Each structure stands twice: as structure tokens, then as C-alpha cells.
Amino acid sequence: MVQFLIPPPPPTVLAVAGGGLFAVRRVFAVAQNYAAHAREMGGDPDRQPPFFFTKPADAVTSADSIPYPPATKRLDYEGELVVALAHGGADIAVADALSHVFGYAVGCDLTRRDLQAEARQSGRPWDMAKGFDASAVCGALQPVGIIGHPLQNAITLDVNGVRRQDGNTNQMIWSVAEIIAELSRYVTLATGDVIYSGTPAGIGALERGDVVEMAIADVGSHRFTMV
């Protein structure tokens, strides 16, 4: 019998500021982790526990040109703080959680909002609304040893030079440490896992040709164009 060995695809990697590459293992994301955004989406930030969803690792991209995805009439931006883990574990204590962080980046969780609305109404998963190609835009990673933990940092997103999102990481309902600890109750986290930590209020639609620039103070910025 002839056996065909298919080599595994190369890992998705993120550039590390100052040199080096970070291999992405899995991508988790937190929904409605800023109170104002939860309200604009019709949620109740005082009641809802964190809700996690995933994206494929190869959805992560640092490209400066992002293809507008098919099968949607409403593509939304969501600027976010991205957390990259150096170490994993299960049932991580909140007090120990930040010691597991390798670094941070600015990211954008692109969302097919119309598909997400349909999925919500039907009680279906969000996979096709959140996990499509190039849906997890991410800038260069800044190691904790250089920038520390951005717990009170301005986070902004501009579209075509107009400010659309203007928040601060201290507005998170669940802090980075709490996110890591809570997520580790459900899965055993590991080196290379990446977490998108939620978006401030001000989400909106993108069109082909739009230029998006997202930034987090002391973490960096990233600019891309929808094509």
C-alpha cells in the first residue's frame, strides 16, 4: 500500500517588536467585554459572564491589505487588545495569570455582522461570522519585559482618518488576568495561545477601500486597507 504523507502547514507567526517570531497556536476571543459595547449590542454588562468564541489560527494576519470577505453585506471592525501567552495551564489563579503573558498587540476582530445576527436569532454558532479568512488582524507583539501590562491604556480605531472607537483598557468588564483565569477553567491553555480581549463601543461597518488604523498607547499601532 502506498502511503502519502502530507506535511503540516507552516505555523501562523506574528512579528515580535525588537526581533523574533511568535508562533500562534489557538485564537480565543471575548465577546462584549466593555460595558458600553455590550449596551450597544443589546446586552447587559451587569449580568453576563464572559462569553468566549474561537477563530482559526490561520485567520491571524498582519497584512496591510485585507480582502473584503464574501457572503456578507455588513463587515464590522472591532479594535482590541490582543494577549499572547508564553505559558499555559488549567485552572490558573487570577493572581498568577499575568505571569503567563508573553506580550501584547493591537488587533482588529473583523465580523460578518449580518451572519452573526442570523446565527444569534437561530441559536447557531458564530463560526462563519467570526472565523473567516484574515478575520483576526494583529500588529506586532510587544513583550511584557519591554512595555509591562497595558491595564490603563487608551485604545482607538480610525476609519479613513475619522475616529470611530475611543476607549481605555481599564474599561474592560473582565480584566486580562480574569480572562485568562476564566478561560483556563474550560480549556488547558498553552504556549502560543492568543486572546482577543474585547472591543470598546463605536463598532461600525467597513467598505472596500476603507483605511483602518488602530492603536493602543505604549503597545503600538497597525494600519490596513480593505481591498
GIJOGI-V103179 format. One line per field, one symbol per residue. psi: psi as a letter, one per 30 degrees, with the letter a starting at -180 (. if undefined). burial: 1 if it has 24 or more other C-alpha atoms within 12 Angstrom, else 0. A space follows every 50 residues. Layout:
psi: ???
burial: ???
This chain:
psi: kkkkjjkllklklkkkkfklkjkkdljllkkhgkeeeeefggljffeklk kklllkegfkkglfkkkkllhkgjjlljklkkkkkelalkhkkeffefff keallkljjkkjeeeeeeeeefhllgefffhlkhfikkakkjkefefaji fikkklkkjhgkkekjakffgkekleeeeeeeeffeljllkfkkkkglkl lglllllkfkkkkkkkkfealkklkk.
burial: 00000000000111110000011111111111111111001000100001 11111111111110011110010111111111111111100100001111 11111111111110111000000001111111111111111111000011 10111111100001111111111111111111110000111111111111 111111000111111111111111110
